[in-house]
Each structure stands twice: as structure tokens, then as C-alpha cells.
Amino acid sequence: MIERSRSDDPIRRRIESLGTSLSLPTVRRALGLLEGEHASGRRGGGDDVMDVRLYEPGDEARLIDWKSSARQGRPMVVQRERRVTSRVWMLMDAGRQMTGTCESGESAAEVAANALRMFAALSLRRSDDISLVFGDAASITRVPFNGGFSQFEHTLDRAMEREWNHDRNIDALLAYARRIRDRDALIVIATDEHALQRDHVGTVGMIARTHPVVFIDVATINPFAAPVGASVIDGADRRRVPAFLRSETSAEQVRVHREFNAEALRRELSRYGSRMIRAASSERMFDEFVRLVSLATTSAAFNQLRAHQTMTRPDMGGAR
């Protein structure tokens, strides 16, 4: 059982603040960045044009209609009919391997759960529907959820109270993701860095071809780089790692191998406009998430400035 109350987890308090402090346009830009270039009715991606209006701060640059903007001499935005309801599927590896320890002392499951809370904080701010799914070798369970962020936290906390005594089944979890029919839905898959084998990378790539995907990759402690005197236990068979096996050479080999696998997955996802967030603690995961949010905000500001400069060029009939 993995349980940590909200009151003694400072990261969870920061996550709550994240969802309430950001403006809705910023939230939309941040999630839009994570969703890549996939078409989405929830961002005005339908075929039916409803209105053309002036560009306003907070609008996504991708909604600028360049033909209308050229005629008007200033940025114009096209509003299209919204065809679907926003949905986010959160799939979490619930195998006992997720009880493995990270450098921070947290379990991989705790770090993964906090990552899902970060997505929920923004997704619910955007009024998305969230589906939470836990999977291990015994079952794939969709956990019912309705309500706001507090209810999501309560639901996730209850789900985390499981025994964690079954092996993982990443194949079944990925198969579940492939069966999700709503191609506008964002799929967030949370597991640790040991879950995916070489053949799994291609499967994740296939999912990313049809859905926007964010892969949460939790980095666990390097058993050969643990501090002297620390007791390191294998997460799979619960045996202690002999001290004589721990050396700088072994630690470096493990580090390089893990980084290679992570980079291979990152490249595969980026080919299809999807992303991976990798971190070894909830704090670092939060920092990575905030970095992406900041990147979305900075990118939007840059695009707005570029659009304004384009509209005011002499060859477009704008201001001289």
C-alpha cells in the first residue's frame, strides 16, 4: 500500500496552486503544446467556420487565418465549430515494480501519481473529462471519476491504497491505449524507466500516430550508484544488491543504458508530435512540467509578436 497525506506533501500543495493560479488561456496553450499538432475540435479544429475576428492576447497563434489577416492588414482569428468534448485518458502502471525507490526516497508510483495530478490540475481547469485507468498483470481497471480537482485527488488516493502485489503488464496497458477510439483524446501513460522494452517503443509510436501522447517516465535510483552504507533492494525479487557489485564502472554503464533507452523513446514520440517527461522525483517532475507550461507561454508571446510584425510589413499593406 502506498499512502501519503496531502498535508505532508509540499509538491501536492504546489500542484493545487498551479491549477488555480494560471489563466485559462495559458492552460489551453500549455495543453495545446503537449498535444502537439494533432487535430482537435476542442481547439476549434472543426471544418465549419463560425466567425472571423481580430486576434486577441491569449489566442493560439495556430488559429490565425493568414488570408484574412493579409486582407485586413492585421492578425485575424478564425473560430470554428467545436465538434467533440475534451477528454484525457490517464493510464498508470500499477505493477509492484512501481514500488521501487527513486533518488528522492519516493516510490516510482508516488512520483507517477503526482505527475498525473499535474495534468489533472490543468485538464480540469480546461473542463476536460478525465478517465483514470490502473493496469497490472491481474487486471486493467478504469476508476470512475466525476467532479473537480479535489475529487480527482480523493479518487487517486483511494486507488493508490491497493496492495501492489501483482507484476506489471505493460503490453496490456498499451493495448488498452490502442483501443481508445477518440483520436482527439490526450493519452497520458505513467510508468517507470524499466517498463518498456525495445519492441514496446514501436507500439508507443503507433499510439502516438493516432493520438496525442505524453509519456511519464519515472527514473528510479541507480542501484550501483547508491551512497555507501545504503541498503539497496531489487524491486522485482526483493533481494539485496551486494555491496561488492557497486562500483563507478557499473553505475556508469547503468546510467548510459538508461539514458540511451530514454532518448530512443523521446525520439520516437517526437516523430509524431508527442512528448515524454522524465524525472527522478516529484519535485523534478513538477519543474519539468512548469518548464513546458512556461515554454507554451513564451512561444505564444513570440508568435503573437511575429504575427504583429508580419501584419505591419509594407508588402502586406499594413502600417508603414
N, C-alpha and C positions, 0 to 999 in steps of 0.2 A: 504494500500500500504506500502511495506517495501522497503526502498531505502537507501543505504549508499554508497557514492562515494569511489572509490578506494584510493584516495589521503588521506582521513582522517581515514583510517582503517589500522593500522600498521600490523595487522595479515595478511591482504591480501598481503602486501609487502613481508612479511616473506614467505608466500606460494609461491609467484613468485620466490623468491630466492631459495627455496627448490627444485623446478623443474629444475633449471639451474645449481645448484652447485653440485648436486650428479652425480657420474659417472653412465653410463648406466648399468654396471654390478651390482652396488649397487641398482639401481632402480629395476632391474629384481629380485634380491634376496629379496628385500623388498616386492614386489608384490607377489612373489612366496610364501613367508611366509604367507601372508594374504590369499592366495588361497589354503593353506593347502595341502593335499595330493591328491587333485583331479587331474585326468589325464588331460593333456593339450598338444595339438600339438604345441602350440606356445612356449613351453619349450622343444621341441624335444621329445614329448611324442608319436610319431607315432611308428608303428611296424617295419618299414623298416629302417635298419641300413645303413647309408650313409658313415660313416667314423669312425675310431678309432684313437685317437691322445693322446698326453701327456696332463695331467691335467695342466691348466694354472691358475694363480691368477685371480679371478673373475668368474670362472666356478662354477656352482652349484654342491655341493657335491653329490646330488642325481643322477647326471649324470655319476658318476664314475662306471665303469664296473669292478667288483671285480675279475672276472675270468681273464680278460685280464691283469688287474693290477698284479695279482699273477704270471702270466706267465712272465711279463716283469720286475717284481720287483720294479715297481714304478707306481704311480697313472695314470690310463688311462681313458679317457673320450670317451663315445660313442655318436656320433652325429646321430640323427635320422631325418627322413623326417618330415618337418613341414606341417601339414595337414590342419590347419584352420587359419583364421585371428583372431587375438586377439580382443575381444570385452568386453566392460564394460557397464553394464546397471546400471544407477543411478536413483533410484526411490525415489521421495521425497513426503512426506505427505504435501499436500497444504491446509489442513483444517484450519479453522480460529483459532482452538485451538493452532496452531503453532505460533500465535502472542503472546502467553503467555511469561512472562518475566523470565529470568534467573538471577542468583545472580549477574552477571556482568552488568545487565541492558540491555543486548541484548535480542532480542526476540529469541525464540527457532528456528524460521525459519532462522534467521541470522546465528546462530551457525551451524545449519544443512547445510546451503549453503556453509559456509566456509569449513566444513568437506568435502563436495563434491569437492570443489576447490582443496583440498589437494590430493584427489585421482586423479583428472584430471591432476594435475601438473605432477604426476609420470606416469600415464597411457599414456598421450600424449608423454611423454619423451620416452616411450617404443613403440610409434607408434600404440597404440591401437585405435580402433574405439569406440566412446562413444555414447551411446543413453541416453538422458535425458528425464525422464518421471515425470510429475506432476499429482497428483491424489487427488480429494476431492469428496464430495458426489454428485456433479453435473457432473463431467466428469473425465476421465483419458486421459491426453493429452501428446503425445510424441512430444517433442520440437525439430524441425530439427536443426542439428548442423554439420558443417564441418569446418575444419581448425585447428589452433593451440590453445595454451592456452589463448591468448588474445581474440580470437573469442569465446572460451568457456565462458570466463568471461562476455563478452558482451551479449551472449545468455542467460546466467543465470541471469544477471542483468535485462534484459528485462522481463524474466519470473517472476522474483520476484516483478515486478511492478503490479501484479494482485491485486484485491480488497481484497482477503482473507475473503470473506463473506459467504462461504459455510462450513458446518460441514465436518469433516474428514470422510473418508470411508476406513478404513484400510483393511477391508475384500476385497474390490475391488482391492486395491493396491497389496495385497498378491496374489489374484487370477491372476492378470496380471503377477506377477513374476513366478507363477507356469506354465504359458503358454509359457514362453521363452524356445524355443526348443534347442538352442545351449547350450549343457551341459558343454562346455568349458568356457562359458562366466562367468565373475565375476559379481555378483549381489550385489550392494550396496543399502541398504534400510535406508533412513534417516527419523526419526520421533522423537517425544519426549517420555518421560518415561511413559506417561499416555495412550498411544495409544493401547498397547497390553493388552488384557485380557487373562485369563488362557488358553482358547481354542486356542488363536492365537499362543501361544508358540509352540504347536504341529504343526501348519501349517508352521511356520517358519522352524521348524525342518525338515518337509517334503521337503521344498525347498532346504534346506542345504544338503539333501541326494543326490540330483542330480546336484547341482551347488555349486561352492564356494560362500559363502555368507559373507558379512560384514554388521553388523547391527549398524547403528549410532544411539545411544540412548542419546538424549539431556535431561539433568536433569534441570528442572525448579525450581524456588525458592520455598522453603517450606513456605507456607503462614502463618504457625503458629510459624515460627522462624524469621519472618521479624523484622527488627530493630524497636524499639519503635518510634512511630510517623509516620512510613511509611504507606502509603495508599496501601492496597493490594486489587486487584480486581480479582474476579473469571473470568478465561479466557473463560468459557462456557456461563455463563449468564450475565457477566459484572457487577455483584453485588459486593459491597464491603464486605470484610470479617470482621465481627465485632471484635473490639479490645478485647472484653472480652473472645473470643474464643481462643485467642493466649496465650499459656502457654507452659512451658517447657515440660510438660507431653504430650500435643497434638503434639508438634513439634517432640518429640522423637518417638511417635507412627507412625507419618507420615514417618519419616526418616527410621525407621526399616522396615515398609511395602514396601517402595520404594526399599530399598536395597535388600530385600528378592525377589521381583519380578525381579530385575535386575540380581541377581545371578542365578535365575532359568532359565532365558533366556540365560545367559552366558554358563551355564552347557549344555543346550540343543544344542546350537550351537557347543560347543567344542566336543560333541559326534560325530559330522560329519566333524570335521576338519575346522570349520568356526569360525569366531570371532565377538566380539562385542567391540565397542569403545564407552565408556560412559564418558561424561564430562558436566560441568555446564557453560562453557564459551568457546569462540573460542580459547582463549589462552591456556586453559587446554586441549582442543581438539587437538590443534597443538602439545602440549607437549606429549600427548598420542601417536599421530601419529609418531612423531620423535622418541619416545621410541621404537616403533615397528620397525622403519627403523634401529635404532641402534642395536636392537636385531637381526635383519636379518644379519647385517654386522658382529656382534660379533659371531653369530652362524656359519656363513660361514668361518670366520677365524679359529674358533675352529675345524670345520670339516676338513678344509684343513690341520691343524696341526695333527689331529688324523689320517687322511689318510696317511700323510707322515710317521708318526711313525709306522703305520701298515705295510707300504711297506718296511720299513727298518728293520723289525724284522728278526732275524736269520732263523726262521722256514719258512719264505717266500722267502728265497734265496736272500735277499737284502743285503745292506751294513752291515758289522759287525764291 
